[in-house]
Amino acid sequence: MSEYNNVRIGKLILKGEKRPKKRKLKSTNKKEKQAPEIDEDSIAHGNWWKIIKTEQITGPIAIEFGNHTYVKALDNGLFSIGAPHTEGEGPSPEEILTAVLINERKVAFKSGYNKYLKVEKNGIVTGRSDAIGAMEQWEPVFQDGKTALQGSNTCFLSIDPEDDSLVANAVKAGTGQFIKLRSQTVKEDHSHDGTPNEEIGGISQIEINYVRKFQKFQDKKLKICKEGKEDLKKAKEDGSLHEVLLDRRSKMKADRYCK
């Protein structure tokens, strides 16, 4: 009788009757899809998002002081602070600048009148330059979630409280010098397409990224090959970008893997 007790008794299935389908239990190990994060700050500023690193400073830019007030270009080549905007509204056309990324540290800004911003000897910021020189270069400083903009005179950008003009005369960055740089350029997400971080950006930025990654110097002064970029563009299309980049770094003796 012990053999019969070990027999598993189930439901009787007649000939021609379909067996009931077993229900598949949902696995609890699968990660639930997370909803995309909503940038409330960007929405509050008309979809102009806050810049947090230098390489993001390119294309249309707005400089915000305080809340919803932006630097405004005047037709006489000077700058002032614009009127406050309402919640959800972005900057006005005269408050939009065009940023040019010069290198990994410096940027330049051009007003809507096609003139570049620079610091005069008296500390006043003007937009009357036709080209980018040493005086037209600015260095963004990001620290502890705060942002400041240092001019060519090593002073920080701020608003003169007497006449609301744009100046750069503060040796140290304090509350009056803290700004928000905002952009409307579409952010590129390369987190899931397999693109290496070093190959995000334009061809010039890519070369800078690889020089920074493989440089053998400890003083952080990058040695970039001054030859044209045509060979890099062609190499990227042909799939030989890494070989050409290594060759260019070897010419500058800037790579710890170069002989």
C-alpha positions as CSV (number, residue, x, y, z in Angstrom):
1,M,0.0,0.0,0.0
2,S,2.9,2.3,0.5
3,E,3.5,2.5,-3.3
4,Y,-0.1,3.7,-3.8
5,N,0.4,6.5,-1.2
6,N,3.2,7.9,-3.2
7,V,1.1,8.3,-6.3
8,R,0.2,12.0,-6.9
9,I,-3.6,12.3,-7.3
10,G,-4.7,15.0,-9.7
11,K,-7.9,16.1,-11.6
12,L,-9.3,13.5,-13.9
13,I,-8.9,14.6,-17.6
14,L,-11.2,12.9,-20.1
15,K,-10.2,12.1,-23.7
16,G,-10.5,15.2,-25.9
17,E,-10.6,17.6,-23.0
18,K,-8.0,20.3,-23.1
19,R,-5.7,20.6,-20.3
20,P,-6.1,23.9,-18.4
21,K,-3.3,26.4,-19.0
22,K,-1.1,27.1,-16.1
23,R,-1.1,30.7,-15.0
24,K,2.3,32.2,-15.1
25,L,3.2,34.1,-12.0
26,K,4.8,37.5,-12.6
27,S,8.3,37.5,-11.5
28,T,9.0,39.8,-8.6
29,N,12.7,40.1,-9.6
30,K,12.0,42.3,-12.6
31,K,12.7,45.9,-12.0
32,E,9.8,48.2,-12.5
33,K,10.3,50.8,-15.2
34,Q,10.9,54.1,-13.5
35,A,9.0,57.1,-14.7
36,P,11.2,59.8,-16.2
37,E,12.2,62.5,-13.8
38,I,10.4,65.8,-14.2
39,D,12.7,68.9,-14.0
40,E,10.4,71.3,-12.1
41,D,13.0,74.0,-12.1
42,S,13.3,73.8,-15.9
43,I,9.5,74.0,-16.3
44,A,9.3,77.0,-14.0
45,H,11.7,78.8,-16.3
46,G,10.0,78.0,-19.7
47,N,12.1,74.8,-20.2
48,W,15.4,76.6,-19.8
49,W,17.4,74.2,-17.7
50,K,20.2,75.0,-15.3
51,I,23.8,74.4,-16.5
52,I,26.0,72.6,-14.0
53,K,29.3,72.1,-16.0
54,T,31.4,74.1,-18.5
55,E,30.9,71.7,-21.5
56,Q,27.2,72.5,-21.4
57,I,27.8,76.2,-22.1
58,T,27.1,76.3,-25.8
59,G,24.4,77.7,-28.0
60,P,21.6,79.9,-26.6
61,I,22.3,81.0,-23.0
62,A,20.6,83.1,-20.4
63,I,22.3,84.6,-17.3
64,E,19.9,84.6,-14.4
65,F,20.4,86.8,-11.3
66,G,18.0,86.1,-8.4
67,N,14.7,84.5,-9.5
68,H,13.4,84.9,-13.1
69,T,15.5,88.0,-13.8
70,Y,18.0,87.8,-16.6
71,V,20.9,89.9,-18.0
72,K,19.5,92.1,-20.9
73,A,21.5,93.5,-23.8
74,L,20.9,97.2,-24.6
75,D,21.3,98.8,-28.0
76,N,24.2,101.0,-26.8
77,G,26.4,98.0,-26.1
78,L,25.8,97.9,-22.4
79,F,23.9,95.4,-20.3
80,S,21.3,95.7,-17.5
81,I,19.0,93.4,-15.5
82,G,15.7,92.8,-17.2
83,A,12.2,92.9,-15.6
84,P,11.1,89.8,-13.6
85,H,9.4,87.1,-15.5
86,T,6.3,85.1,-14.3
87,E,6.4,81.5,-13.4
88,G,6.8,79.2,-16.4
89,E,8.1,82.0,-18.7
90,G,11.6,81.9,-20.2
91,P,13.9,84.9,-21.0
92,S,13.0,87.5,-23.7
93,P,14.9,87.6,-27.0
94,E,17.1,90.5,-25.8
95,E,18.0,88.4,-22.7
96,I,19.4,85.5,-24.8
97,L,23.1,85.3,-25.5
98,T,25.0,82.9,-27.7
99,A,27.8,81.0,-25.9
100,V,31.0,79.8,-27.6
101,L,33.0,77.1,-25.9
102,I,36.7,78.0,-26.3
103,N,38.3,75.2,-24.3
104,E,37.7,73.0,-21.2
105,R,37.8,76.1,-19.0
106,K,36.9,79.3,-21.0
107,V,33.8,80.4,-22.9
108,A,32.8,83.6,-24.8
109,F,29.3,85.2,-25.0
110,K,27.8,87.1,-27.9
111,S,24.8,89.3,-27.6
112,G,21.8,89.5,-30.0
113,Y,23.6,92.4,-31.6
114,N,26.4,90.0,-32.7
115,K,29.0,91.6,-30.4
116,Y,31.1,89.7,-27.8
117,L,31.0,90.6,-24.1
118,K,34.2,91.9,-22.5
119,V,35.3,93.7,-19.3
120,E,36.5,97.2,-19.7
121,K,39.2,98.7,-17.5
122,N,36.6,100.3,-15.2
123,G,34.9,96.9,-14.6
124,I,31.9,97.6,-16.7
125,V,30.8,94.8,-19.1
126,T,30.2,95.8,-22.7
127,G,29.1,94.0,-25.8
128,R,31.0,95.8,-28.6
129,S,33.7,93.4,-29.7
130,D,33.7,91.9,-33.2
131,A,36.0,89.0,-32.4
132,I,37.1,86.8,-29.4
133,G,40.3,87.9,-27.8
134,A,41.8,87.5,-24.3
135,M,39.5,90.2,-23.0
136,E,36.4,88.4,-24.3
137,Q,37.0,85.2,-22.5
138,W,35.1,84.1,-19.3
139,E,35.7,81.3,-16.9
140,P,32.7,79.7,-15.2
141,V,33.2,78.5,-11.7
142,F,31.0,75.7,-10.3
143,Q,31.3,74.9,-6.6
144,D,28.9,73.5,-3.9
145,G,25.9,73.9,-6.2
146,K,26.7,77.5,-6.9
147,T,27.8,79.2,-10.1
148,A,29.9,82.4,-10.7
149,L,31.4,83.9,-13.9
150,Q,35.0,85.2,-13.8
151,G,36.1,87.8,-16.3
152,S,39.4,88.4,-17.9
153,N,40.3,90.8,-15.1
154,T,39.9,87.9,-12.6
155,C,36.8,89.6,-11.1
156,F,33.4,88.1,-10.9
157,L,30.2,89.1,-12.7
158,S,27.5,91.0,-10.8
159,I,24.9,93.7,-11.1
160,D,25.7,97.2,-9.9
161,P,23.0,98.1,-7.3
162,E,23.1,101.8,-8.2
163,D,22.1,101.6,-11.8
164,D,21.5,97.9,-12.5
165,S,24.4,97.8,-15.0
166,L,26.4,94.6,-15.6
167,V,29.9,94.8,-14.0
168,A,32.8,92.5,-13.1
169,N,34.6,94.1,-10.2
170,A,34.3,91.7,-7.3
171,V,37.5,89.9,-6.4
172,K,35.6,87.2,-4.5
173,A,32.3,85.6,-5.3
174,G,29.5,86.1,-2.8
175,T,25.8,86.2,-2.9
176,G,25.7,89.1,-5.3
177,Q,27.9,87.2,-7.8
178,F,26.1,83.9,-7.8
179,I,24.2,83.3,-11.0
180,K,22.4,80.6,-12.9
181,L,23.4,79.9,-16.4
182,R,20.4,78.5,-18.4
183,S,20.2,76.7,-21.7
184,Q,17.4,75.6,-24.0
185,T,19.6,73.3,-26.0
186,V,18.3,69.7,-26.1
187,K,20.4,67.5,-23.8
188,E,21.8,64.4,-25.5
189,D,21.4,61.2,-23.5
190,H,24.2,58.7,-24.3
191,S,23.7,56.5,-21.2
192,H,22.2,53.6,-23.1
193,D,23.6,53.8,-26.7
194,G,27.1,52.5,-25.8
195,T,28.9,55.8,-26.7
196,P,32.0,56.2,-24.5
197,N,32.0,59.4,-22.4
198,E,35.2,60.5,-24.1
199,E,33.4,60.5,-27.5
200,I,30.5,62.8,-26.5
201,G,30.7,66.2,-28.1
202,G,32.3,67.8,-31.2
203,I,35.5,66.5,-32.7
204,S,37.6,69.1,-30.9
205,Q,36.1,68.2,-27.6
206,I,36.6,64.5,-28.2
207,E,40.3,65.0,-28.8
208,I,40.5,67.1,-25.6
209,N,38.7,64.3,-23.7
210,Y,41.2,61.6,-24.8
211,V,44.3,63.9,-24.2
212,R,43.0,64.5,-20.7
213,K,42.4,60.8,-20.1
214,F,45.9,59.6,-21.3
215,Q,48.1,62.5,-20.6
216,K,51.3,61.7,-18.7
217,F,51.8,65.2,-17.3
218,Q,50.8,66.0,-13.7
219,D,50.4,69.8,-14.2
220,K,47.1,69.4,-16.0
221,K,48.3,71.5,-19.0
222,L,46.9,69.8,-22.0
223,K,49.0,69.5,-25.1
224,I,46.6,69.5,-28.1
225,C,47.9,68.9,-31.6
226,K,47.5,72.1,-33.7
227,E,47.1,70.3,-37.0
228,G,43.7,70.5,-38.8
229,K,40.8,68.4,-37.7
230,E,40.0,67.1,-41.2
231,D,41.9,63.8,-40.5
232,L,39.9,63.3,-37.3
233,K,36.6,63.8,-39.0
234,K,37.5,61.3,-41.8
235,A,38.9,58.8,-39.2
236,K,35.6,59.0,-37.2
237,E,33.7,58.1,-40.4
238,D,36.2,55.3,-41.3
239,G,36.3,53.8,-37.8
240,S,40.0,54.6,-37.2
241,L,39.5,57.5,-34.8
242,H,41.4,55.9,-31.9
243,E,44.5,55.2,-34.1
244,V,44.5,58.8,-35.5
245,L,44.0,60.3,-32.0
246,L,47.0,58.3,-30.7
247,D,49.1,59.4,-33.6
248,R,48.3,63.0,-32.9
249,R,49.1,62.6,-29.2
250,S,52.4,60.9,-30.0
251,K,53.4,64.0,-32.1
252,M,52.9,66.1,-29.0
253,K,54.5,63.5,-26.7
254,A,51.5,63.9,-24.5
255,D,50.4,60.2,-24.1
256,R,51.8,57.9,-21.4
257,Y,51.4,55.0,-23.9
258,C,53.4,56.7,-26.6
259,K,57.0,55.8,-27.2
